[in-house]
Amino acid sequence: MMTERVRKLRKQSVEAVPRISMERAIIVDEVYKRYEGSIPNPVLRALVLKEIMSRKELCINDGELIVGERGEAPAATPTYPELCCHTIEDFEIMDKREKISFKVSEEAKEIQREQIIPHWEGRSMRSWILGSVTEKWKSCYEAGVFTEFMEQRGPGHTVADEKIYKKGFLEFKREIEEAISKLDFHSDDEALDRKHQLEAMGIACDAIMILGERYAEKAREMAEVEEDEVRKAELERIGEICSRVPAHAPQTFEEALQMYWFVHLCVISELNPWDSFCPGRLDQHLNPFYEREVAAGTLTREKAKELLQCFWVKFNNQPAPPKVGITLKESGTYTDFSNINSGGLKADGSDGVNEVSYLVLDVIDEMKLLQPSSNVQISKQTPQAFLKRALEVVRKGWGQPSLFNTDAVIQEMLIAGKDIVDARCGGNSGCIETGAFGKEAYILTGYMNLPKILEITLNNGLDPVSGKILGIETGKPEEFKTYEELFEAYKKQLQYFVDIKVEGNRIIERLYATKMPVPFLSVIIDDCISEGRDYNSGGARYNTSYIQGVGIGNITDMLTSLKYNVFENNRFTMEEILEAMKADFDGHEEIHHLVKNRTPKYGNDDDYADDVMKEIFYAYYNEVTGRPNGKGGEHRINMLPTTCHVYFGSVIGATPDGRRATKPLADGISPSKGVDRVGPTGVIKSASKMNHLITGGTLLNQKFTPSVVAGDEGLNNLASLVRSYFKMDGHHIQFNIIGKEILLKAQENPEEYKDLIVRVAGYSDFFCNLDRALQDEIIERTEQEF
């Protein structure tokens, strides 16, 4: 179990109160005032990072073995004025809001008021974006037709590969210098731009090495005055480690963890990426160090576990930087979505499970922390013992790890044009998104509200909630003679809104490429150095833009209801269902009963509804996939919500499937709440009729009571469910193992259930940190039985 050291560090992390740190904002502001306009923008951004790493207050917490914090202390959270210049009102709201709050001191407010706002108001990326997109885009964004990930955060979804465990930053810097020496100024019109980018990457290498040396010096200084001989030796060892990494490649298990952590800090300090940087295939990266040291007698399994537990704490010390407005609504959590993969396959296609894989599961089990998120990659070759050990952790009821189908994930990447080795060495990050680790910028650009588009279609282009004309005229629904006419109208509206979204994406991509390069992140992603091109400007080997579809279960049931009841069985007219919806079904109880309880629903292995789902899925897929982005890549789709399914539901009135106005949508590709009535096998059969392999990821949530999965029989049933779904090419599945009665008690007596953790969407969170609508949505999820 946990050592006393780990217990103390975990307690400190869990009890740390998130607060706003102004340190980074002050440094960024000063560097911009000193250099902006006089040097190339990539160099400016690199100098910002170098100054941060040279000046930031260092923190070595009592007893810890892996060192480094983004702020001055655990949960001290910086702001990013170059991305989003918060108003004083924003600060007041952050400080006082009941959920996902950040304490803001009067001193911080004064700095923001007197120094940051005067310089950055109107000059942040948020301002540039909202000032550059069309009025149509802004109207759709404000009405909840779609969201925008980069409105307050930078492009993210990038994951480390093995290179940072094999090279130090002195070697990276030599590679950069060699790339500069090979630039062709005679025939390459972009040679000067490449030179500036590469020079910036070199400065970024200096930045991380400065951070390492500063921590080495601090640890040595602390060791000199430390009276406890054990801790004195630990601090001396930390000093030695930080003198080697990140400048040089790590040689030990402990150095490998510290190397990654310095890299992580630099990525998330350089910019505020959505999602946070991820360690990727941590078990496979660490296993060579582990095996070598265990064989040499310099490391034990218990010591390795303690080091990993200290590593876990570091992630949990970093709340996601503050969000406001719609961005908070689409992702209302402190979790920053750094997701650790275990298992899967090796580069040669053999089974990737190793001793560290099991060690990671033990750490997940014992630590029970929100961050980092964790998943296991399950292939046909994965030992059943590994799957069952993962499910033993899952059935303890707090939602980690989630489970991914390695064979499907690899096929998804091959279909998207990746090399087979890059595909095998990739996996998932964030919630459920697929990418080639260390080689791809796979950027989530925002959520698309698929049910909202039908609401607008049923009002001939008008949004009845905002009262604005948002769509195009596709015909009065009362005049449609067939379901096919209705569906064609929906597809036209879908095309119109995707056009607007993609046009906005191209604008936003260009703004980030020119105004907000990320030279440090570019160093560690192939092929930015060899191309002399920034990560935000297409430098990665693969560059993919995603638009995430939300509410597939709802839109399926909505169109199924109209097809089944209006056009095929004449149970009522279009006028009657529209009138019932306007009244939120009050006074229309018979229609409400028919559409809610006597109509085919997605999630029950019913081909009538599931065929509608496939039509909608392919309509969305065909509309998005293949559209070029501005970085030499393409747009693709995935299907996940974070907390956006709650926000999207709040901007939609009553719908033809019987859903009441403003109620949350279904999460991911899960069925609408309460309509999946034939058990978990019905759900996975319906979900598997979607072509997961042509997406970049799908999210499926399932809920069981503890008694259903108890004992060997329950564990075997759960394992069989996972294997069956993955055999049908399902991408991902995750579980809440908790009874409704516990959730209701926690809702009424939150102080008694402060430690209760549940699976929300692609992440776990404290139940009491969720707003009431999201709590209700989780409570209402169907409790499955075998």
N, C-alpha and C positions, 0 to 999 in steps of 0.2 A: 504494500500500500504506500501511500504518500509518506515521504520523510518529513521530519519536523520543518526543515527548510522550505519544502514545497508547500506545506500547509500554510506557513506564514506568508509566503509570496502569493499564494492563491487568495488568501483572506484579504491581503492588501489590495489585490487587483479587483476583487469582487466588490469591496467596500469603497473603492476610490470613487469620488463624486466627479463626474465629467464637468470640466470648466474650460472657459475660453482662455487660451494663452495668446498674448499679443506679440510674443517674441519674434515669430516668423514674419508677421505683417510689418513690423518695424524695420527688420532687416531688408525685406523686399523693397519697401518704400525707399529706403535710403540708397540702395544700389541703383534702382531705376532713376532716382533723381541725379545720381552721380554720372551715370553712363548713357542713359537712353538718348538715342539720336546721334550719338557719336561713335558707336560701334555696331557691328552686325547683330541682328536680333538673336541668333543662336548663341553667340558669344556672350551677350547680355544675360541670357537665361542660364548659361553655365556659370557665369560669375555670381549670379544670385545664389545658386546652390553652393558654390565654393564659400561664399561669405556666410551662409547659414551654417555650414559645417565647421567653419573657422571660429564662429562667435557663439553658437548656441550653448546654452547652459547644459552641462553634462550631468547625467544622473546614473549612479550605481546604487541600486537599492540594496538594503541590508540582506546579506546572505545569498544574493543572486549569483548565478554562474554565467549567464548570457546577458550582456549589457547593451544598453542603448534605449532611449525613449525618443519619440517624436517631439514631445514637449519637454518641459522642465521636470515633470514627474508623471507617474501613471495617471492616465485620464486627463492630463493637461493637453488640450486640443487646439491646434493652430487654426488660423483662418488663412484664406487665400484671396487677398484683395484683387489680384490680377485676374481671378476667375469671377468672383462675386463680391462686390463691395457692399457689405451689410449696412443697413441703416441703423440708427440708434433704436428705432422701433423694433427692428429685427432682434437686436440684442435684448431688449426688454422682454420680447416674447420668448426667446430662448431661455431666459433666466426664470420666467414665471410659469411657463407652460407645464402642465401636469405630467405629460409623457415626453420622453426623449428631450429632456431639458439639459441646458448647460449653464452653470453658474457664471455670471458675468459681474466682475468687480466694477466699482465706480471708476477705478483707475483705467480699466480696460475701455469703459465707455468714453472716458475723456480722451484717451489716445485715438480711439476710433473717430470721435467727433472733431478733434483738433488737428490730427495728422493724416489719418487714412482717408476719410471721406473727402476732404478738400482736394486731395491728389487723385483719388481713384474713382470718384463718382463720375459716371459717364465714360470711363476709360477701361472698365473691366470687360472680360469676354462676355459676360452676361449682357452688358450694355451693347456691345458690338453685335451680338447675335440678334437681340430684339430690335436693334436699329437697322439690321440688314435684311431680315426675312420680310416676306410680303405680309400685307394686312390679312390676306386669306389664311396664311399660316398662323398668324397670331390669333385670329378668331377661332380657328380649329383647336389650337392649343388651349386657349382659355375655356373653351366649351367642353373639353375632355374627349375630343375625337382621337387625339394622340398626345403623347408626352414627348419630352426632349431630355435625354440624359445629360447632354453637354451644356445645359442652360446654367448649371451651377458647379459642375464638376468636369474634369478633363477626360479625354478618351482613355479607356482602361482595358480590362480583360486581357492581360498579358501575364505569362507565367514563366518562371525560371526553368531552364533546362540544365543539363549537366555541366555546361561550360564554366560556370562560376565555381565549381568544385575542382576544376582542372587547371584553371588559370588564375593568376593574381592580376591586379589592376596595373601593375607595372608592365605585364605582358600585353594586356589590352592596349595600353598606351603605346607600346612599341608597334603593335599592329596598326594603330591609327597613324603614327608617324610614317610608317611604310606606305600606307594608303595615300597620304599627302604627297609623298615623294613620287608616286606614280601618276599623279594628276596630269592630264594632257591639256595644257593651256593653248595649244596650237589649233586643235580641232574640236574640243569639247566646250560648247557655249556655256555649260553649267559648271565648268571647272572652278570658277571663283566661289560660286555658291557651295559646291562640295567642300572646298577648302575651309570656308567659314564653319560649315557643319562639323567637319572633322576636328578643327581647332577647338570647337566647343566641346566635343566629346573628350578631347584630351584634358581640358580643364575640369570636366566632370569626373574624370579618373582621379585627378588631383584632389577633388573635393572629398571623395570617399576615403582616400588614403590619409588625408588630414584628419578626418573623423577618427579613423583607427588609431593614429598616433596620439591624438588628444586623449582618447580613452586609455591607451597604454600608459601615458604619463599620469593620468588621474588615478588609475589603479595602483601604480607604484607609489604615488604620494600617499594614498590611503593606507597602503601596506606599511609604510614607514611609521605611522602613528598608531596602527592597530595593535592592541594589547593581547587579543586572543590569538594564540599561535596558529590554530587551525584556519581561522579566517585570514590571518596574515599570509599564510601560504596560498590560500585561494586567490587573494588579490594579486599576489606576485605572479601566479599562473595566468590570471586574466591579463596582466600587463604583458607577459610574454606572448600570449595568443594575439593580442591586439597589435603587437609589434610585427607579427607575421602576416596576419590577415587584416585588411583586405589587400595589402600590397602584393602578397605572394599567395600561391595556391595553398589551400588547407592540406594538412598532413594527417590530422586526427579527426575523430568523430566530433569532439568538442570544437575544434577549429572550423569544421564544416558548418556547424550550426551557427557559430558566430559570424562566419563569412556571409551566410545567407542573410542573417539579421541586419548586418550593415548595409547590404544591398537593398533589403526591404525598406529600411529607414530612408535611404537616399531616393528611392523611387517615390515614396509617399511624401517626402519633404519637397522634392522638386516640383511636383504638382499634386493635385488631389484626384487621382484617377478613379474612375468608376468602372470596374470594381477595384479593390485593393490588389496589389501585387500578390502572387501566390507562389508557394514553394514547388508546386507541381508534384512529380513522382518522388516524394521525399524518401520513401522506403528504399527505392532503387538507387537514389543518389547517395544515401548514407550507408547502404549495406556493404560496399567495399571497405569503407573505413572501419565499420563494426567488425566484420569478419577478420580483418587484418589485426586489429587490436585485441580482440578476444583471443585469437590464436597466439598472440605474443604475450598475453597475460597482463596487458596494460589497461584493459577495460573489462568490466563485468556487465552482465545484463542489467543488474540493478542500478549501476552507475549510469549506464546509457539511458535507462528509463528516467532517472532523476534529471538528467540533462535535457531530455525531451520534454519533461514536465515543466522545467524552467523555461524552455523555448515556447511552450503553449501559453504560459503566463504573459510572455512578451506581446503576443497578438492581442490578448484580452485587455491589455493596458492601453490599447489604441482605439477609442471609439471613432466611428465614422464621423468626419468633420460635419459641423452643423449644416442642416438644410432647412429651407423655409419654403412656404407656398406650395405649389403643385409638386415640386421635387420632394418635399417632405411627405406629401400624401402618397406618392408612388413608391416611397421607400422609407417608411416610418420606423426606423430602427437604428440602434447604435452599431449594429453589426456592419463590418466593412467587407464582408464576403470573400475573405481570403480562405481558399478552399484547398485542403490537402488531399491528394490522391494516394491510395494504397492499392497494391495488387496489380491487376491487368496483365499485360504482356511485355516482354522485353523487345528490344530492337530486332532480334532475330526471329521473333514470333513465338518463342517459348514462354512458359508460365513465368510471371514476374513476382509471384508471392515468395517472400523470403522471411528470415527471422525478424528483421526490422518491421515487416508488415504486421506481424503479430504483436510486436512491441508497441507499435503505434495504436493498435486496438486497445491494448491495456491502458495506454495513456489516455485515450479518449474516454474509456470506461471510468477511470479513477478521477480524472480532472473535472469532468462535467462542467465545462466552460462554454460560453456562447461562441467565443472566438478562440482558435480558428475553426471555421466550418470543416467538416471532414466527409470523405466519401470512400467507398471501396469500389474498385473496378472488378467486375465479375465476368470472366470469359468462360467458354466451354471447358477450358483447361484448368480453371481455378479449382483448387481442392475444395471438396465439400466442407472440410473442417474449417477452412478460412471463412467461407460464407456463413456457416453456423456460428462461428465465434463472433462475426460481425453482427449477426442477428441477435445473439445473446446480449450484446450491448444495446442494440436497437430496442429490444423489448423491455428495457428498463424505463423507457417511456419519455425520453427527452429529445427524441428526433434525430440523433446522430448515431452512426454515420448514415448518409443516404447511399443508395446503391445504383450503379451504372452498368450498362451492358457494354463491356469492352468491345465485343465483336461488332455491335451496331455502331458504336462511336467510331471505330476504324473505318467501317464502310461509309459512314457519313463524310469522313474526311477524304476518302478516296473519290467518292462521287463529286466532292467539291474541288478535286484537282490536286490534292496533296500527294506527295511521295509516300510510299508504303512505310518507310522507316520513320519519317516525320509523323505519320499517322499513329504508328505503334507507340512512339515516344510521347505522344500527346495525351489528351484526356479532357477533363472538365474543370472549369473554374466558375467563380461567381456562384450562381444558383445551379445551372445545369448546362452551361454553354460549352460547346466543343471547340477545341483549337489545337494547333500544332505548337507545343510548348517551346519557348525560346526562339520561335521563328515566325510568329503570326501576330498581327494586330487585328483581333476580332472584336470590333467595336459595336456595342449595343447603342443604338441611336434613339430608342424610345419605344413605348408601347402603343399598339393600335387597338382601339376600342371597337371590336367587330360588332357587338350588339348595338352600339350607338349608331353605327352606320345604317343598320336596318331601321332603327327608330326614325332617322332622317329620311330614309327611303319611303317609309310609310306616311311621311308628311310632305312628300314631293319636294324635298330639298330644304325644308324648314326644320330647324331644331326647336321642338316645342318647349324645351326647358329654358333655353336662353332667349327664345323668341327671335333669333337671327336666322337669315337665310345663309346656311353654311354649305349646302350641297347644290346639286344641279337638279333641274326639273326632269324627272324620269317618269312622270305620269301619276295621275291620281290612283291610289290603290283600289278605290271602289270600282274603278273601270277595268282593272285587270281581269281577264277572262280565264286565265290559266295560271297555275303555279309557275310555269316556265316564264311567263311574262314578268311575274314578281321577281323571280330570281335574276333575270336579266337586268331588271332595274337595279337590284342590289349590286350586281357586279359593276354596273356603270358608276354607281356612287363610290364603290370601293376603289375603282380605278382613279376616279377623280381625287379622292383623299390620299391615295398612295402617291399620286403625282405631286401633290402639294408637299407631302412629307419628304419625298426624295429630293425635290427641288431645294427644300430647306436643308436637308442633310449635306448637299453639295456645297451650299454656302458656308455652313458651319465647319465642314472639313477644311475648306480653304482658309477660313479665319484661323483655325488652330495651326494649320501648316505654316502660315506666314507670321502669326503673332505669338504663338505659344509652342515653340519647339521644345522637345524634351531630350536634350543631349545625353543625360545619364541613362535613361531608359534605352536610348538608341545604342549605347555601347553594348548592352547585353542581349540585344535581339538581332539575330541574323536577318538580313544581310545589310544592316544599316552602315557598318563600317566599310565593307567592300563597295557599296554603292555610293558612299558619301552622302547619304540622304537620311533625313530625320524620320523617326518612327511615326510622327504625325503627318508626314509628307510622303508616305508610300515606301519608306526604306525597308520595311520588314519583307521577308520572303513571300509571305502571304498577307493580303490585306482585304478583310471582309467586313462589310457593314450589315448589321442585323436590325430588322424591325420585328419586335416581338408581338405576336398575336395574343390577345386576351379575350377570354369568354367564349371559347369554342363550344363548351357545353351549353351555354345559354343560347347562343345564336342558332345552334343546331335545334334545340327544343323550340325556339321561337318560330323558325321556318317550318319545322315539322308540324307544329300546331296549325299554322295557316294552311299548309298543304293538306293535312289530314282532315281538318275540321271544315275549312271554308271551300276548298277547291275540289275535294274528292268525295266527302261524305255529306256535304251541305247541312251541317249541324247548325250553323248560323252563318250570317253574311259578313262580309268584310266591314260593312258599316257598323254592324252590331259589336264585333270584337273591338273595333277602334273606339266606339263609344264606351264600352266597358273599360278599356284601358285608360281613357281620359278620366274616368271616375275612380280609378285605382280599384276597379271591380266592386266598389260599394254599390249595392243595389243590383248587381249582376252576378249573384251567387251561383246560378246554374251554369252560366258560361265559365265562371272561374273554376267550378268543380270539374267540368269537362276538360278544360285545357290543362289543369293541374294534375288530375287523377285518372283521366280516361283517355289519354293521348299517348302514343309511343314516345319514349324518352331515351336519349343517349345514356349509355352506361349499363344497359341491361341485355347486351348481345341481341338487340332487336334490329334486324337489317333495315326495317323501314326508317328508323331514326338514324341509324349508323350510316346508311347510304346518303342521307342528307348531310351528315357530318363530312363525309368524304367529298361531296360536291363543294361545300364551303371551304374545306381545307385546300383543295386543288385550286379553287378560285383565288384564294389568298396567295398560295404558293406561286401560281402562274403570274400573278400581278406584281409580285415583289422580286422573285428570284431571277437573277440574270441582269437586272438593271445595273449598269456600271456606276461605281462610285468614283470619286475624284483621285483615287490613289492606285489605280491600275487593277483594282479588284472589283468585286460584285456585291450587290445586296443579296441577302438571303433571309430566311425566316427562322425563328424559333418560337416556342410556345411556353411562356412563363409569365407570372404576374408580379413577383415580390409582394408589395401590399397594394398594388395598383387596382386589383380586382375590387377592392372596397371603394376606392376613389371613383373608379369608372362606374360602378353601380350607383353611386350617389348622384351622378349627373344624368341618369336615365330614368324615365318614368316607368310606369307599369308596362309589362311586355306580354306578347301573345301566349307565352308558355305558362302564365299565371303568376309570375314573379311580381311582387308589389313594387311600387315606385321607391327608388333610392336604395333598395336592398343590394348587398354585395353580389358581384358576379362569382361564378365558379373560379377556383384557382387552377392555373395551368390547364391541362387537358382533363382535369377531373370532371365528373358529372356535376350538374346543378345540385344544390343541396337537397338531400332527401329523396331524389328521384331514382337512385340506384337501388333497386329493390330485390335483386336476385343474387346478391352476394358478390364477393370480390372477384370471382371468376368471370361473372358477367361484365364487371368493369374492365378487367384487363382484355377481355375479348373485344369489347367495343373499342377500347383505346388502341388496340393493336391493328385495327382496320385503317387507322391513319398511317400514312407512309412516313415513319419516323426517319428513315434513312436519307431522305432528301431535305431534312431540316438540319439546323445546327443545335438541336436539343429540344426536348419536351419534358414537362414536369407533371408527374402523377402522384397525388397524395392519397393515402389510404389510412383509415382509422380503425383500430381494434381496441376492445377492452382487454385489460391484462389477462383475464381468465381465459380468453379465446386462444392466446398464444402461450399459455403456461405449459410447463413440463416438456418432455421430449416430443410428445405428439404435437403440441402447439408450435414448437420450434421447427419440426420437420414440415408441418403444413405451411409455415411462413416461407421456409426455404423452397418448397415446391412451387409456391405461388411466384416467387421471384424467378426461379428457373423457367417456369412456364411462360411468363410474360417475356422474358428475354429470348426464349426460343422463338417467340412470335415477333421478334425484332423490336420489342419495346425498348425505349432509350433509357428510362430512369424510373425508379419508384422509391418512395420514402413513406415512413409510417409515423403516425401518432398512436402510441399505445397508452391510452388513458380513458377513464370512464367519464361520462358526461356529468355525473354527480359531483366529481371532484372539481371539475371546471366551474360548475355552478356555485359551489361553496367558495372557490377562490374569487369568483366575481363579487360575491357578497361580503367576503371577509379577506380582502387582499393582504392585510398585515400578517395574517396567519399562513399565507401561501407565497411569501416573497421569493422563495427559491424555486417555485414551480416553473419548469421550462417546457414549452410545447414546440412542435414543428409548425411553422407558419406557412411558408411557401418553399423557397429554396434555402431556407435557413431556419435555425431555432432561435427562440427568444423567450425572455421571461414573460409569462402570461400576464402579469400585472403591469408590464410595460406597454401592452397593446391597448389601443383605444377600444371603446365599448363595441363598436360595430365589428371590429375584427375579432374580438373575443366571441361575440355572438356567432359569427361566421364559423369559427372553429368548433364551437359547441354544437352547431347545427349539422356538422358533417356526419354522414351516415356511419354508424358503428357497425362494422362488418362482422360476419360470423362465417366459419367454414361449414 
